[in-house]
Amino acid sequence: MKNLTVGIPQLLVGTLAEMQGQERDIVIISLTRSKVGEEALCSNSPLGFLTDKKRANVLITRARRIVIFVGCADHFFDSGDATWRRIIRFSQFLNGPWE
């Protein structure tokens, strides 16, 4: 895990594996996916490893207070993955729809 010292104490940047077993008050999760044409670069699934329910669980349970997802909600919702559909619907329920 990298400790970035850019004037923000306690700011850590790490991979999903590095966050295993840790918690933070605020967690920002990048859900960006790279695509070329219609094919995802990382696997046959448009969401790659993010379709693994255990990994999704680790992602969303690291935050004690706030979790912020950065990415294209439509891509995750339209992927057909039931777990991500539930996460997005729950987020919309809590925060309202987004444009």
BATI-290389 format. One record per residue (C-alpha): z, x, y. Coordinates in steps of 0.001 Angstrom, whole numbers, plus 500000, padded with zeros to 6 digits. Layout:
// BATI-290389
ZXY ...
***
This chain:
// BATI-290389
500000500000500000 499088501327503421 501578501176506247 499532500778509413 501344502086512443 499286500585515246 502248499405517274 503170496694514787 506210497663512720 506282496564509100 502539495804508984 501301496473505479 497760496226504183 497269496054500446 495287494688497563 496306491766495408 497582494158492734 499700495989495289 501348492742496409 502429491811492869 506200491279492839 506569491504496626 507157488920499313 506584488988503064 507426486484505799 503764486194506804 500771486911504585 497153486898505749 494675486656502885 491013487524503250 488892485312501023 485562486584502223 482834486835499614 479649488887499751 476437487186498689 472812488223498476 470553485211498292 472055482823495756 473844485444493633 477340486780494230 477576490553494070 480849490716492141 480262488495489093 478489485502487616 481020483218489308 480561482600493033 484301483293493464 484577486271491119 488131487202490126 489530484527492459 488895481890489771 491733483430487734 494664481011488173 497234483797487799 495643485760490639 495438482643492811 499139482069492136 499998485628493207 497939485151496381 499642481993497556 503212482792496520 503706486122498362 504537484468501698 508098483349502432 507149481367505547 503460481417506455 500267482025504512 496980482276506392 493666482111504555 490603483656506217 487293482688504658 484774479911504211 486633476850502934 483361475073502149 482289477911499847 485550477678497895 485560473882497836 481911473662496756 482362476303494036 483634473630491647 486858475545490945 489619472936490567 492427475252491669 490780476152494972 489824472511495589 493503471567495251 494595474417497550 492081473358500221 492960469663499949 496662470483500244 495992472665503286 493998469863504903 496803467418504105 499332469690505865 497158470816508772 494417468224509155 490697468690508594 488837471560510224 485354471683511642 
***
